Amino acid sequence: MLQAIGLTSTPRRGLRAAVDDLTFEARPGHVTALLGVPGSGKTAALRLMLELDAGRGVTYFRGRPMHRIPHPAREVGVLLGDVPGHPVRTVRGQLRMLCAAGGVPAARADELLELVGLAGLRDQRIGTLSLGMDRRLALASALLGDPHTLVLDDPTEGLAPSEGCWVHGLLQSRAARGGTVLYSTADPKEAARAADRVVTIDGGRLVADQDAYDFSRTRLRPRVAVRTPHAARLAAVVSREARAARRSVEVVTEAGGRLAVYGSSCAEIGDTAFRHGLPVHQLAEEIGDTGPTAPRGDMGPMDPDGSADPGASSTPAAPAGPTNPTAPTDPAGRGSGKGEGDPRPVARASAPQSVLPIRRRPARGPLHPLRYELRRLLGVRTTTLIMAAVLVVSVGLSVLLARNGHAPLPKVLAAWPSLLPLPPAAVGAGLLGALSFGDEFRYPALAAGRGTVPRRLGLLLAKLAVSAGVAVVLALAVVLVSAETLRLVYGHGWIHVPPNSVSLGVSWAALTVGCAWAGLLAAGVFRVTTAGVAAVLAVPVLVVPLVQMVLTGPGSRPIAGLPARLRELMWPRWPHETDRWIALAVGVVAHPVGTALALSLSVLVCAYLFTGLHGRVRWRPQRAAGSGQAS
């Protein structure tokens, strides 16, 4: 059961609220259509229900609001717009990544590919999918957690009729299994054909809440669509003959030489046009929409005039169903059944006076963040291309440096000429780190409705761990491939192991990991990949010269013997072998590049924490008991 009570959006300055005191329900085992013209507040209402926008009211999903559901993906499946996936990621890779985010076994992805008919396209790139296939993928994403409730925003928009029928068949099958299905649409004929119940809104307010049969009887009327270059003459002739025959026929003149004739047939219109020598270019029977009936506060008898048919210059008469304004209501707000055909709002139990505020809460992180990050990283070919490019450039630079013969061996193996501020491996690690958050903000799969990325500690730690692992692998691969290439080109006697290989290895790994983390944190703070790359390049270009000025100043002092002094202060005492590792770590940090990286990472961590907490902390004035003044 889905119950929306008193939904009211926060109005923008100078504009009215998009949703105004909207109350309705969607029952389990039924497909409910939220019907309204574009701009009537359908999407805004769905976002309020899902607590994606701020406002007032409350929506219960089987008795619990959205923020009280521990695992939302297993209770509510959501489709708002297209799939926000990376265009080069495969269909199967996208679903497997979302499985890790929702805590669902990866095998669920293959099951849903079979269900939505994408099994043959599992290795297809998302960017190459047609609109119909993309909508199937979006439905599969909504069904990953096997939710009880589906909330879909216009799932058939832009689809071919066959694709639309398939979508509605899937929704009916979910409802037949006892699930609750709510979807929005602007097509009244589609709502009457595919839904069990139709909730009509206009201007953000409830207009009618009816079952599909009553909706069709009161809202949709058969008509004859006519197109002729003599629309005015034909309208006059048809009206005159109908009055002479005392038949109830209504003619509505539309734009483009078209007429909508209610209460007649194609044969009668064609005979009339033939008798008067009027050419007819189109003659077809269809179902016309009389438009939503405006809500009334007095619940009195309906006016015989309804709202205008789209494109009509005059208003057809809307037949009203039986009305019983004094009919009692049950606690759920539904009528007793005698007035269900009335297209006006049924009487409902009033919402509480103190309507709960809807706060836009921070997005939730993935349930399995490490698994999610690994699938995100390895699911696109960008990672492989960057690592391959780094290896090729590094090998080429190593060969050139070794041929010159003046560069030391560590610089040769790291492919770090003195002209470059950073070696290719460090730049590549920083770029991969920047893409870790940059792609998340560009294709927000975790919080698509919010258009952002969850700032959760688990997700951040997973990204830091994965980016560090990739940086170490890249650094090790550069050294090994460069050494093997140099051995192949210049012979075996040229390569030797330096005596301080351990400290060199730790420094090399620390440099690449630091660059990866700098790119990751900067992209997370500024929400764009280029900011992460700029932060990586700013370390040697801007920060290192400042650090060198401080460290090499006239008042600088050495820190020799620091490990031994630390061991004297600690209890219990650590073994003497630990002094070597502490000295190694201090040496790495004391290097100008290491110091610059440490300072940059400290600033970026503080900035990330500040931007993550900004907006969550709200000051609320305390009110004194019995007074209206804030303390």
C-alpha positions as CSV (number, residue, x, y, z in Angstrom):
1,M,0.0,0.0,0.0
2,L,1.3,3.4,-1.0
3,Q,-0.3,6.4,0.8
4,A,0.6,10.0,0.0
5,I,-0.8,12.5,2.5
6,G,-0.8,16.3,2.1
7,L,2.1,16.5,-0.3
8,T,3.0,20.2,-0.8
9,S,6.2,21.3,-2.6
10,T,8.2,24.3,-1.5
11,P,7.3,27.1,-3.9
12,R,10.1,29.1,-5.6
13,R,10.2,32.8,-5.2
14,G,7.4,34.4,-7.1
15,L,5.9,31.1,-8.2
16,R,3.1,29.0,-6.7
17,A,3.8,25.5,-5.4
18,A,4.0,22.8,-8.0
19,V,2.2,20.4,-5.7
20,D,-0.5,21.6,-3.3
21,D,-2.0,19.4,-0.6
22,L,-2.1,16.3,-2.8
23,T,-3.5,13.2,-1.1
24,F,-4.1,9.8,-2.7
25,E,-3.2,6.1,-2.4
26,A,-2.1,3.3,-4.6
27,R,-3.3,-0.1,-3.6
28,P,-1.4,-3.4,-3.8
29,G,-2.3,-5.6,-6.7
30,H,-3.3,-2.6,-8.8
31,V,-1.7,-0.4,-11.4
32,T,-2.4,3.2,-10.5
33,A,-1.8,6.0,-13.1
34,L,-1.0,9.5,-12.0
35,L,-2.5,11.5,-14.9
36,G,-1.9,15.1,-15.7
37,V,-0.9,17.4,-18.6
38,P,2.8,18.5,-18.8
39,G,3.5,20.9,-16.0
40,S,0.6,19.7,-13.8
41,G,3.0,18.5,-11.0
42,K,3.3,14.8,-11.7
43,T,7.1,14.6,-11.5
44,A,7.2,17.0,-8.6
45,A,4.8,14.8,-6.7
46,L,6.8,11.7,-7.3
47,R,10.0,13.4,-6.1
48,L,8.2,14.5,-2.9
49,M,7.1,11.0,-2.3
50,L,10.7,9.7,-2.7
51,E,12.0,12.6,-0.5
52,L,14.2,13.9,-3.3
53,D,12.8,17.4,-3.0
54,A,11.9,19.5,0.1
55,G,8.3,20.2,1.0
56,R,5.6,19.1,3.4
57,G,3.6,15.9,3.7
58,V,4.3,12.3,4.1
59,T,4.3,9.2,1.9
60,Y,4.0,5.7,3.5
61,F,5.3,2.7,1.7
62,R,3.6,-0.2,3.5
63,G,3.5,1.9,6.6
64,R,7.0,3.4,6.5
65,P,8.2,6.7,5.0
66,M,11.2,6.5,2.7
67,H,13.8,7.6,5.2
68,R,12.6,4.8,7.6
69,I,13.2,2.0,5.1
70,P,16.6,0.3,5.8
71,H,17.1,-0.9,2.2
72,P,15.1,1.3,-0.1
73,A,16.1,-0.6,-3.3
74,R,14.4,-3.7,-1.9
75,E,11.1,-1.9,-1.1
76,V,10.7,0.8,-3.8
77,G,11.9,0.6,-7.4
78,V,12.3,4.0,-9.0
79,L,12.5,5.1,-12.6
80,L,13.0,8.9,-13.1
81,G,14.3,9.7,-16.6
82,D,16.9,7.7,-18.5
83,V,19.6,5.4,-17.1
84,P,22.5,7.6,-15.8
85,G,25.1,5.1,-16.9
86,H,28.5,5.6,-18.5
87,P,27.9,5.4,-22.2
88,V,30.8,2.9,-22.8
89,R,29.7,0.6,-19.9
90,T,28.0,-2.6,-21.0
91,V,24.4,-3.4,-20.1
92,R,25.4,-6.3,-18.0
93,G,28.2,-4.3,-16.3
94,Q,25.8,-1.5,-15.4
95,L,23.4,-3.9,-13.7
96,R,26.2,-5.8,-11.9
97,M,27.5,-2.5,-10.6
98,L,24.1,-1.5,-9.3
99,C,23.7,-5.0,-7.8
100,A,26.8,-4.2,-5.6
101,A,25.3,-0.8,-4.7
102,G,22.0,-2.4,-3.6
103,G,23.4,-5.4,-1.9
104,V,21.9,-7.8,-4.4
105,P,23.7,-10.9,-5.8
106,A,25.3,-10.4,-9.2
107,A,23.3,-13.3,-10.6
108,R,20.2,-11.1,-10.3
109,A,21.5,-9.0,-13.2
110,D,21.4,-12.0,-15.6
111,E,17.9,-12.9,-14.4
112,L,16.6,-9.4,-15.1
113,L,18.3,-9.2,-18.5
114,E,16.2,-12.3,-19.4
115,L,13.0,-10.7,-17.9
116,V,13.3,-7.4,-19.8
117,G,14.4,-9.1,-23.1
118,L,18.0,-7.7,-23.1
119,A,19.8,-11.0,-22.8
120,G,21.0,-10.8,-26.4
121,L,22.3,-7.2,-25.7
122,R,24.1,-7.9,-22.5
123,D,27.5,-6.9,-24.0
124,Q,26.1,-3.8,-25.8
125,R,27.3,-0.4,-24.7
126,I,24.7,1.8,-23.0
127,G,25.5,4.7,-25.3
128,T,24.4,2.6,-28.4
129,L,21.0,1.5,-27.1
130,S,17.8,2.8,-28.7
131,L,15.2,4.6,-26.6
132,G,13.1,1.4,-26.2
133,M,16.1,-0.7,-25.1
134,D,17.3,2.1,-22.7
135,R,13.9,2.1,-21.1
136,R,14.1,-1.7,-20.6
137,L,17.4,-1.2,-18.9
138,A,15.9,1.4,-16.7
139,L,13.1,-0.9,-15.7
140,A,15.7,-3.7,-15.0
141,S,17.5,-1.3,-12.7
142,A,14.3,-0.5,-10.9
143,L,13.6,-4.2,-10.4
144,L,17.0,-5.2,-9.1
145,G,16.0,-5.4,-5.5
146,D,12.7,-7.2,-6.3
147,P,10.8,-4.3,-4.7
148,H,7.2,-4.4,-3.6
149,T,6.4,-0.9,-5.0
150,L,7.3,0.6,-8.3
151,V,7.3,4.4,-8.8
152,L,7.8,5.3,-12.5
153,D,7.8,8.7,-14.2
154,D,6.3,8.4,-17.6
155,P,7.9,5.1,-18.5
156,T,6.4,5.0,-22.0
157,E,7.3,8.5,-23.1
158,G,8.6,8.5,-26.7
159,L,8.3,4.7,-27.1
160,A,6.6,3.0,-30.1
161,P,3.2,1.5,-29.4
162,S,4.6,-2.0,-29.3
163,E,7.2,-1.0,-26.7
164,G,4.6,0.8,-24.7
165,C,2.4,-2.3,-24.7
166,W,5.3,-4.4,-23.5
167,V,6.0,-1.9,-20.6
168,H,2.4,-2.0,-19.5
169,G,2.3,-5.8,-19.7
170,L,5.3,-5.9,-17.4
171,L,3.7,-3.5,-14.9
172,Q,0.5,-5.6,-15.0
173,S,2.4,-8.7,-14.2
174,R,4.1,-7.0,-11.2
175,A,0.7,-6.0,-9.9
176,A,-0.7,-9.5,-10.5
177,R,2.0,-10.7,-8.1
178,G,0.7,-8.4,-5.3
179,G,2.9,-5.5,-5.9
180,T,2.0,-1.8,-6.0
181,V,2.6,0.1,-9.2
182,L,2.3,3.8,-9.6
183,Y,3.3,5.5,-12.8
184,S,2.7,9.0,-14.3
185,T,1.4,9.7,-17.7
186,A,0.0,12.6,-19.7
187,D,-2.1,10.4,-22.0
188,P,-5.6,9.8,-20.7
189,K,-6.3,7.0,-23.3
190,E,-3.2,5.1,-22.1
191,A,-4.3,5.6,-18.5
192,A,-7.7,4.2,-19.2
193,R,-6.3,1.3,-21.1
194,A,-3.4,0.2,-18.9
195,A,-4.3,1.2,-15.4
196,D,-6.7,-0.2,-12.8
197,R,-7.1,3.2,-11.1
198,V,-6.5,6.8,-12.4
199,V,-5.6,9.7,-10.1
200,T,-5.9,12.9,-12.1
201,I,-4.1,16.1,-11.0
202,D,-4.1,19.6,-12.4
203,G,-2.0,22.5,-11.1
204,G,-0.6,20.2,-8.4
205,R,-4.0,19.5,-6.9
206,L,-6.2,16.4,-6.9
207,V,-8.9,16.5,-9.5
208,A,-10.3,13.0,-9.5
209,D,-9.5,9.6,-8.1
210,Q,-11.5,6.9,-10.0
211,D,-11.2,3.4,-11.2
212,A,-10.4,2.9,-14.9
213,Y,-14.1,2.1,-15.9
214,D,-15.5,5.3,-14.3
215,F,-12.6,7.3,-15.6
216,S,-13.3,6.2,-19.2
217,R,-17.1,6.8,-18.8
218,T,-16.7,10.3,-17.4
219,R,-13.5,11.6,-19.0
220,L,-13.3,10.0,-22.5
221,R,-15.9,10.4,-25.2
222,P,-16.1,8.9,-28.7
223,R,-15.9,11.5,-31.5
224,V,-15.3,11.9,-35.2
225,A,-12.2,13.7,-36.3
226,V,-12.7,15.6,-39.6
227,R,-10.2,17.6,-41.6
228,T,-11.6,19.7,-44.5
229,P,-10.7,23.1,-46.1
230,H,-14.3,24.2,-45.5
231,A,-14.4,23.5,-41.7
232,A,-16.7,26.4,-40.9
233,R,-19.3,25.5,-43.6
234,L,-19.3,21.8,-42.7
235,A,-19.7,22.7,-39.0
236,A,-22.6,24.9,-39.7
237,V,-24.3,22.3,-41.9
238,V,-23.8,19.4,-39.4
239,S,-25.2,21.5,-36.6
240,R,-28.2,22.6,-38.6
241,E,-29.1,19.1,-39.7
242,A,-28.7,17.8,-36.1
243,R,-31.1,20.4,-34.8
244,A,-33.6,19.6,-37.5
245,A,-33.4,15.9,-36.6
246,R,-33.4,16.7,-32.9
247,R,-30.2,14.8,-32.3
248,S,-27.6,15.7,-29.6
249,V,-24.6,16.5,-31.8
250,E,-21.8,18.9,-30.8
251,V,-19.2,20.3,-33.2
252,V,-15.9,21.7,-31.9
253,T,-13.7,23.7,-34.3
254,E,-10.0,23.0,-33.9
255,A,-7.0,24.5,-35.5
256,G,-5.8,23.5,-39.0
257,G,-9.2,23.1,-40.6
258,R,-10.2,20.3,-38.3
259,L,-13.4,19.5,-36.6
260,A,-14.3,17.2,-33.6
261,V,-17.9,16.0,-33.8
262,Y,-19.4,14.4,-30.8
263,G,-22.6,12.3,-31.0
264,S,-22.3,11.4,-34.7
265,S,-20.6,8.8,-36.9
266,C,-18.2,8.8,-39.9
267,A,-21.1,7.7,-42.2
268,E,-23.3,10.5,-41.2
269,I,-20.6,13.2,-41.5
270,G,-19.5,11.8,-44.9
271,D,-23.1,11.8,-46.2
272,T,-23.6,15.3,-45.1
273,A,-20.4,16.5,-46.7
274,F,-21.2,14.7,-50.0
275,R,-24.7,16.2,-50.2
276,H,-23.4,19.7,-49.9
277,G,-20.3,19.2,-52.1
278,L,-17.7,19.8,-49.4
279,P,-14.4,17.9,-49.8
280,V,-13.2,15.9,-46.8
281,H,-9.5,15.1,-46.4
282,Q,-9.7,13.0,-43.2
283,L,-12.6,11.2,-41.5
284,A,-11.9,8.9,-38.6
285,E,-13.5,7.8,-35.3
286,E,-11.5,8.2,-32.2
287,I,-11.7,8.7,-28.4
288,G,-11.5,12.3,-27.4
289,D,-10.3,13.6,-24.1
290,T,-12.7,16.1,-22.5
291,G,-10.0,17.4,-20.1
292,P,-9.8,17.4,-16.3
293,T,-12.7,18.7,-14.4
294,A,-11.8,21.6,-12.2
295,P,-12.1,20.8,-8.5
296,R,-14.9,22.4,-6.6
297,G,-15.0,23.2,-2.9
298,D,-18.7,23.1,-2.3
299,M,-19.1,19.5,-3.8
300,G,-22.4,20.7,-5.3
301,P,-23.9,19.5,-8.6
302,M,-21.5,19.6,-11.5
303,D,-21.7,22.3,-14.2
304,P,-22.7,20.9,-17.5
305,D,-19.5,22.5,-19.0
306,G,-16.2,20.7,-18.6
307,S,-12.8,21.9,-19.5
308,A,-11.8,22.4,-23.1
309,D,-10.6,19.6,-25.3
310,P,-6.9,20.2,-26.3
311,G,-6.8,22.4,-29.3
312,A,-10.6,23.1,-29.3
313,S,-11.9,26.6,-29.7
314,S,-15.2,25.7,-28.0
315,T,-15.9,23.4,-25.1
316,P,-17.8,20.1,-25.4
317,A,-20.2,19.1,-22.8
318,A,-18.7,16.6,-20.3
319,P,-21.2,14.1,-19.1
320,A,-21.2,13.9,-15.3
321,G,-21.6,10.6,-13.5
322,P,-24.0,10.2,-10.6
323,T,-23.2,12.4,-7.7
324,N,-24.0,12.0,-4.0
325,P,-22.4,14.8,-2.1
326,T,-23.7,13.6,1.2
327,A,-22.3,10.1,0.8
328,P,-20.3,8.9,3.8
329,T,-16.6,8.2,3.6
330,D,-14.6,5.5,5.1
331,P,-11.4,6.1,7.1
332,A,-9.2,5.8,4.0
333,G,-11.0,8.7,2.4
334,R,-12.9,6.7,-0.3
335,G,-16.6,7.2,-0.9
336,S,-19.2,4.6,-0.2
337,G,-19.3,3.5,-3.8
338,K,-22.4,5.4,-5.0
339,G,-20.4,8.4,-6.2
340,E,-17.3,6.6,-7.7
341,G,-18.2,7.8,-11.2
342,D,-17.8,11.4,-10.2
343,P,-14.7,12.9,-11.7
344,R,-14.4,15.5,-9.0
345,P,-12.3,14.9,-5.9
346,V,-13.9,12.5,-3.5
347,A,-14.3,13.5,0.1
348,R,-11.3,12.4,2.1
349,A,-10.3,12.4,5.7
350,S,-8.4,15.6,6.3
351,A,-4.7,15.4,6.9
352,P,-3.3,16.3,10.4
353,Q,-2.9,20.0,11.0
354,S,0.9,19.7,11.7
355,V,2.0,18.2,8.4
356,L,5.5,16.7,8.6
357,P,8.2,18.5,6.7
358,I,9.9,16.6,3.9
359,R,13.7,17.2,4.1
360,R,16.0,16.4,1.3
361,R,18.2,13.9,3.0
362,P,21.7,12.9,1.9
363,A,21.9,10.1,-0.5
364,R,22.7,6.6,0.8
365,G,25.9,4.9,-0.2
366,P,26.3,1.5,-1.7
367,L,25.8,-1.5,0.6
368,H,29.0,-3.1,-0.8
369,P,31.2,-0.1,-1.5
370,L,34.4,-2.0,-2.3
371,R,32.7,-4.3,-4.7
372,Y,30.9,-1.4,-6.3
373,E,34.0,0.6,-6.8
374,L,35.9,-2.4,-8.4
375,R,33.0,-3.0,-10.8
376,R,32.8,0.7,-11.6
377,L,36.5,1.0,-12.3
378,L,36.8,-2.2,-14.4
379,G,33.5,-1.8,-16.2
380,V,34.8,0.8,-18.6
381,R,37.7,0.6,-21.0
382,T,39.0,4.0,-20.0
383,T,41.0,2.4,-17.1
384,T,42.7,0.0,-19.5
385,L,43.5,2.7,-22.0
386,I,45.0,5.0,-19.5
387,M,47.2,2.3,-18.0
388,A,48.3,1.1,-21.4
389,A,49.1,4.7,-22.5
390,V,51.2,5.2,-19.3
391,L,53.2,2.1,-19.9
392,V,53.9,3.0,-23.5
393,V,55.0,6.5,-22.7
394,S,57.1,5.4,-19.7
395,V,58.9,2.7,-21.7
396,G,59.7,5.2,-24.4
397,L,61.1,7.7,-21.9
398,S,63.1,5.1,-20.1
399,V,64.8,4.0,-23.3
400,L,65.6,7.6,-24.2
401,L,67.0,8.4,-20.7
402,A,69.1,5.2,-20.7
403,R,70.5,6.1,-24.1
404,N,71.6,9.5,-22.8
405,G,73.5,7.8,-19.9
406,H,73.4,10.8,-17.6
407,A,70.2,10.0,-15.7
408,P,70.5,7.8,-12.5
409,L,68.9,4.4,-12.6
410,P,65.9,5.2,-10.4
411,K,65.0,8.1,-12.7
412,V,65.4,5.9,-15.7
413,L,63.2,3.1,-14.4
414,A,60.5,5.6,-13.2
415,A,60.7,7.3,-16.6
416,W,61.0,10.7,-14.9
417,P,63.2,13.2,-16.8
418,S,64.1,16.4,-15.1
419,L,62.0,18.4,-17.5
420,L,58.7,16.9,-16.4
421,P,57.1,17.9,-13.1
422,L,55.8,14.4,-12.6
423,P,56.5,11.0,-14.1
424,P,53.8,9.5,-16.4
425,A,52.9,6.9,-13.8
426,A,52.0,9.5,-11.2
427,V,50.0,11.6,-13.7
428,G,48.1,8.4,-14.8
429,A,47.4,7.4,-11.2
430,G,46.1,11.0,-10.5
431,L,43.9,10.9,-13.6
432,L,42.4,7.5,-12.6
433,G,41.8,8.9,-9.1
434,A,40.1,12.0,-10.6
435,L,37.9,9.9,-12.8
436,S,36.8,7.9,-9.8
437,F,34.7,10.8,-8.5
438,G,34.5,12.8,-11.8
439,D,32.6,10.0,-13.6
440,E,30.4,9.5,-10.5
441,F,29.2,13.2,-10.7
442,R,28.9,13.0,-14.5
443,Y,26.9,9.8,-14.5
444,P,25.3,9.7,-11.0
445,A,24.2,6.1,-10.9
446,L,24.1,5.9,-7.0
447,A,21.8,9.0,-6.6
448,A,20.3,9.6,-10.0
449,G,17.3,11.5,-8.7
450,R,19.5,13.9,-6.8
451,G,22.1,14.2,-9.6
452,T,24.9,13.9,-7.1
453,V,27.1,11.3,-5.3
454,P,26.6,10.1,-1.7
455,R,29.2,11.5,0.6
456,R,29.6,8.4,2.7
457,L,32.6,7.3,4.6
458,G,32.4,3.7,3.3
459,L,32.3,4.9,-0.3
460,L,35.2,7.3,0.3
461,L,37.4,4.6,1.9
462,A,36.6,2.1,-0.9
463,K,37.6,4.7,-3.5
464,L,40.8,5.4,-1.6
465,A,41.7,1.8,-1.3
466,V,41.0,0.9,-4.9
467,S,42.8,4.0,-6.3
468,A,45.8,3.2,-4.0
469,G,45.8,-0.4,-5.3
470,V,45.6,0.7,-8.9
471,A,48.4,3.2,-8.3
472,V,50.7,0.7,-6.8
473,V,50.0,-1.8,-9.6
474,L,50.7,0.9,-12.2
475,A,53.9,2.0,-10.5
476,L,55.2,-1.6,-10.2
477,A,54.2,-2.4,-13.8
478,V,56.1,0.7,-15.1
479,V,59.3,-0.3,-13.3
480,L,59.1,-4.0,-14.3
481,V,58.3,-3.3,-18.0
482,S,60.9,-0.5,-18.2
483,A,63.5,-2.9,-16.7
484,E,62.7,-5.7,-19.1
485,T,62.7,-3.3,-22.1
486,L,66.1,-1.9,-21.1
487,R,67.5,-5.4,-20.6
488,L,66.2,-6.3,-24.1
489,V,67.6,-3.2,-25.7
490,Y,70.9,-2.6,-23.9
491,G,71.8,-6.0,-22.5
492,H,71.8,-7.7,-19.1
493,G,74.8,-5.9,-17.6
494,W,73.1,-2.5,-17.6
495,I,70.4,-3.3,-14.9
496,H,71.4,-3.7,-11.2
497,V,69.6,-3.5,-7.9
498,P,70.6,-0.3,-6.0
499,P,71.4,-0.7,-2.3
500,N,68.6,1.5,-1.1
501,S,66.0,-0.3,-3.2
502,V,63.5,-0.5,-0.4
503,S,63.4,3.2,0.4
504,L,63.3,3.9,-3.4
505,G,60.4,1.5,-3.8
506,V,58.4,3.0,-0.9
507,S,59.0,6.5,-2.2
508,W,57.9,5.5,-5.7
509,A,54.7,3.9,-4.4
510,A,54.0,6.8,-2.1
511,L,54.3,9.2,-4.9
512,T,51.8,7.4,-7.2
513,V,49.4,6.8,-4.3
514,G,49.6,10.4,-3.2
515,C,48.9,11.6,-6.7
516,A,45.9,9.2,-7.0
517,W,44.5,10.4,-3.7
518,A,45.0,14.1,-4.6
519,G,43.1,13.6,-7.9
520,L,40.4,11.7,-6.2
521,L,39.8,14.1,-3.3
522,A,40.0,17.2,-5.6
523,A,37.4,15.7,-8.0
524,G,35.2,14.9,-5.0
525,V,35.4,18.4,-3.7
526,F,34.9,20.3,-7.0
527,R,32.8,17.6,-8.7
528,V,34.7,17.5,-11.9
529,T,37.5,15.5,-13.3
530,T,39.6,18.4,-14.5
531,A,39.8,19.8,-11.0
532,G,41.4,16.5,-9.9
533,V,44.0,16.6,-12.7
534,A,44.7,20.2,-11.9
535,A,45.3,19.4,-8.2
536,V,47.8,16.7,-9.2
537,L,49.8,19.0,-11.4
538,A,49.6,21.8,-8.9
539,V,51.6,19.8,-6.4
540,P,55.0,19.9,-8.2
541,V,54.4,23.2,-10.0
542,L,53.1,25.3,-7.1
543,V,53.4,23.5,-3.7
544,V,56.8,21.9,-4.1
545,P,58.6,25.3,-4.7
546,L,57.0,26.8,-1.6
547,V,58.0,23.8,0.5
548,Q,61.6,24.0,-0.8
549,M,61.7,27.6,0.2
550,V,60.7,26.6,3.8
551,L,62.8,23.5,4.1
552,T,66.0,25.0,2.7
553,G,65.8,28.3,4.6
554,P,68.6,29.5,6.8
555,G,66.8,28.6,10.0
556,S,66.0,25.0,9.1
557,R,67.2,22.2,11.3
558,P,67.7,18.4,10.7
559,I,65.6,15.8,12.3
560,A,68.2,13.1,12.5
561,G,67.7,10.7,15.4
562,L,63.9,11.2,15.5
563,P,63.1,7.4,15.6
564,A,65.3,6.8,18.6
565,R,63.8,9.8,20.5
566,L,60.3,8.6,19.7
567,R,61.2,5.1,21.0
568,E,62.3,6.5,24.3
569,L,58.9,8.3,24.7
570,M,56.8,5.2,23.9
571,W,55.7,2.4,26.2
572,P,56.0,-0.4,25.6
573,R,59.2,0.0,23.6
574,W,59.1,-1.1,20.0
575,P,61.9,-3.2,18.5
576,H,65.0,-1.5,17.0
577,E,64.0,-2.8,13.5
578,T,61.0,-0.5,13.7
579,D,63.3,2.5,13.8
580,R,64.4,1.7,10.3
581,W,60.9,1.8,8.9
582,I,60.1,5.0,10.9
583,A,63.2,6.6,9.5
584,L,62.1,5.5,6.0
585,A,58.7,7.0,6.4
586,V,60.1,10.3,7.8
587,G,62.5,10.5,4.9
588,V,59.7,10.1,2.4
589,V,57.6,12.8,4.1
590,A,60.6,15.1,4.6
591,H,61.4,15.1,0.9
592,P,60.0,18.3,-0.7
593,V,57.7,16.3,-3.0
594,G,56.5,14.2,-0.1
595,T,55.9,17.2,2.1
596,A,54.0,18.9,-0.6
597,L,51.8,15.9,-1.2
598,A,51.2,15.5,2.5
599,L,50.1,19.1,2.8
600,S,48.0,18.9,-0.3
601,L,46.2,15.8,0.9
602,S,45.6,17.3,4.3
603,V,44.0,20.3,2.8
604,L,41.9,18.3,0.4
605,V,40.7,15.9,3.1
606,C,39.6,18.9,5.2
607,A,37.8,20.4,2.2
608,Y,36.1,17.2,1.4
609,L,34.8,16.8,5.0
610,F,33.7,20.4,5.0
611,T,31.8,20.2,1.8
612,G,30.3,16.9,2.9
613,L,29.0,18.3,6.2
614,H,28.0,21.6,4.7
615,G,24.2,21.7,4.4
616,R,23.6,18.9,6.9
617,V,24.2,21.0,10.0
618,R,21.3,23.4,10.5
619,W,20.9,25.8,13.4
620,R,17.5,25.8,14.9
621,P,16.6,28.4,17.5
622,Q,15.4,27.0,20.8
623,R,12.0,28.2,21.9
624,A,11.4,28.9,25.5
625,A,8.5,27.1,27.1
626,G,5.3,29.1,27.0
627,S,6.8,31.9,24.8
628,G,7.2,32.4,21.1
629,Q,10.6,34.0,21.3
630,A,13.8,32.1,20.3
631,S,16.3,31.7,23.0
